[in-house]
């Protein structure tokens, strides 16, 4: 993932992805433009996935720490 892609926040990437999907679903674009939109959508989906995986890892870590603390009592 490029530095520019990771600089996007989750919400920004998600909102842009929604716009890309809307444009693709609306149709009326050339094949070249549609392919460019598709590629951008794939990049944005990767950014979103990266953020969600990071959030999942943080949540799992917090839950594991809580469980370990509960086990010490």
C-alpha positions as CSV (number, residue, x, y, z in Angstrom):
1,X,0.0,0.0,0.0
2,X,1.4,3.4,-0.9
3,X,2.0,6.2,1.5
4,X,-0.8,8.2,-0.2
5,X,-3.3,5.4,0.3
6,X,-2.4,4.9,4.0
7,X,-2.8,8.7,4.5
8,X,-6.5,8.3,3.7
9,X,-8.6,7.9,6.8
10,X,-11.2,5.1,6.8
11,X,-14.1,7.4,6.5
12,X,-12.6,9.4,3.6
13,X,-11.7,6.2,1.7
14,X,-15.2,4.7,2.4
15,X,-16.9,7.9,1.1
16,X,-14.8,8.0,-2.0
17,X,-15.5,4.3,-2.6
18,X,-19.2,4.9,-2.3
19,X,-18.9,7.6,-4.9
20,X,-16.9,5.3,-7.2
21,X,-19.6,2.6,-6.9
22,X,-22.3,5.1,-7.6
23,X,-20.6,6.3,-10.8
24,X,-20.0,2.7,-12.0
25,X,-23.6,1.8,-11.3
26,X,-24.9,4.9,-13.1
27,X,-23.1,3.8,-16.3
28,X,-22.6,6.1,-19.2
29,X,-18.8,6.1,-18.9
30,X,-16.3,4.9,-21.4
31,X,-14.6,1.6,-21.0
32,X,-11.4,3.3,-20.2
33,X,-13.1,5.5,-17.5
34,X,-14.9,2.5,-16.1
35,X,-11.6,0.6,-15.8
36,X,-10.0,3.6,-14.0
37,X,-12.9,3.8,-11.6
38,X,-12.8,0.1,-11.0
39,X,-9.0,0.2,-10.2
40,X,-9.6,3.2,-7.9
41,X,-12.3,1.3,-6.2
42,X,-10.0,-1.7,-5.6
43,X,-7.4,0.6,-4.1
44,X,-10.0,2.2,-1.8
45,X,-11.3,-1.1,-0.7
46,X,-7.8,-2.2,0.2
47,X,-7.4,1.0,2.3
48,X,-10.7,0.3,4.1
49,X,-9.7,-3.3,4.6
50,X,-6.3,-2.2,6.1
51,X,-8.1,0.2,8.6
52,X,-10.7,-2.5,9.6
53,X,-8.0,-5.1,10.1
54,X,-6.0,-2.7,12.3
55,X,-9.2,-1.9,14.3
56,X,-9.8,-5.6,14.7
57,X,-6.3,-6.2,15.9
58,X,-6.6,-3.4,18.5
59,X,-9.9,-4.8,19.7
60,X,-8.6,-8.3,19.9
61,X,-5.6,-7.0,21.9
62,X,-7.8,-5.0,24.3
63,X,-10.0,-8.0,24.8
64,X,-7.0,-10.3,25.5
65,X,-5.6,-7.8,28.0
66,X,-9.0,-7.6,29.7
67,X,-9.3,-11.4,29.8
68,X,-5.7,-11.7,31.2
69,X,-6.5,-9.1,33.9
70,X,-9.8,-11.0,34.8
71,X,-7.8,-14.2,35.1
72,X,-5.4,-12.6,37.7
73,X,-8.2,-11.8,40.1
